[in-house]
């Protein structure tokens, strides 16, 4: 059996609307992890590694961050630093903000 993206999304929407798919957030036992939402992947046309779907998700992620902060759930952002001699990084990796720890203007993480 095969499903289209539209069918899968509709099934998920129905499950959440009906309460079939849900989960509780226990503030003392969780955190929101925001992983790799960096210019490299989300800024339109900035690099060949741009992920358009990541750009479209920014408003949703922003609302989720605001909700979590509103109920004191920690929000943690990740950004890759130099690892594996940068062989596992896109060629624009050297321009990523976390590559410039001495320049506060470039090393600042802004949600």
Secondary structure, DSSP 4 states (H G I P E B T S, - for coil): ----HHHHHHHHHHHHHHTSS-----GGG-EEEEES--HHHHSTTSSTT--HHHHHHHHHHHHHHHHHHHTT-EEEEE---S-GGGTTS-GGGGGSGGG-TT-HHHH----
